[in-house]
């Protein structure tokens, strides 16, 4: 067996295991996370809260978070999803009835996870405490994507990497632009 086959099997096993979580906590929290993460409502709400309650630091963190989220969504949904067509996990891997509302787009990478991690990581660069709180929410969104059968764990892992990369780009882009625009004489 090749490494690819082993990775695919592990992905399927982990999908089945996470989708099988039926604790009272998962039944209460994950549907709320799913609803809040749709159309990035959760992250816009977090940005409004940071702007309203965090003063200048909150406004800067909200702007960074929204920029990180936007870059992550562009990279995941506009660039990578069209390049890699991957079917969603089959219904037989999901031992509950929440698989009827899955998107038709490619499973790879997870755009929800990329946006969540992009927002949280970019926010953390400006306001670490707010970034940590958003990071917890981003982790819940990532788990929900696998639990609902919308993604394999590897899709979520790729979304996480994209989110971190987007936050890094947002943090570094002003310096990179200045370096290329203002050249020493």
RATA-V785125 format. One record per pair of residues at least 24 apart in sequence whose ideal C-beta (glycine too) atoms are under 6 Angstrom apart, sorted by sequence separation. I is the first residue (numbers start at 0). J is the second residue. If there is no record, write none. Layout:
# RATA-V785125
i=I j=J
i=I j=J
This chain:
# RATA-V785125
i=80 j=104
i=83 j=107
i=80 j=105
i=115 j=140
i=42 j=68
i=79 j=108
i=111 j=140
i=112 j=141
i=112 j=144
i=75 j=108
i=111 j=144
i=76 j=110
i=75 j=110
i=109 j=144
i=72 j=110
i=75 j=113
i=109 j=150
i=71 j=113
i=72 j=114
i=120 j=162
i=71 j=114
i=112 j=155
i=116 j=159
i=120 j=163
i=106 j=150
i=109 j=154
i=113 j=158
i=117 j=162
i=121 j=166
i=68 j=114
i=71 j=117
i=108 j=154
i=109 j=155
i=112 j=158
i=116 j=162
i=120 j=166
i=124 j=170
i=107 j=154
i=112 j=159
i=101 j=149
i=106 j=154
i=113 j=161
i=117 j=165
i=121 j=169
i=68 j=117
i=108 j=157
i=109 j=158
i=113 j=162
i=117 j=166
i=67 j=117
i=68 j=118
i=97 j=147
i=98 j=148
i=108 j=158
i=67 j=118
i=108 j=161
i=64 j=118
i=67 j=121
i=93 j=148
i=64 j=121
i=63 j=121
i=64 j=122
i=63 j=122
i=88 j=148
i=60 j=122
i=63 j=125
i=88 j=151
i=60 j=125
i=59 j=125
i=60 j=126
i=60 j=129
i=56 j=126
i=14 j=88
i=18 j=93
i=19 j=94
i=36 j=111
i=39 j=114
i=42 j=118
i=15 j=92
i=14 j=92
i=49 j=129
i=75 j=161
i=74 j=161
i=45 j=133
i=71 j=161
i=71 j=162
i=71 j=165
i=70 j=165
i=67 j=165
i=70 j=168
i=67 j=166
i=70 j=169
i=67 j=169
i=66 j=169
i=36 j=140
i=63 j=169
i=32 j=139
i=32 j=140
i=33 j=143
i=32 j=143
i=29 j=143
i=29 j=146
i=17 j=145
i=18 j=146
i=17 j=146
i=18 j=148
i=14 j=145
i=14 j=151
i=13 j=152
i=10 j=151
i=10 j=152
i=10 j=153
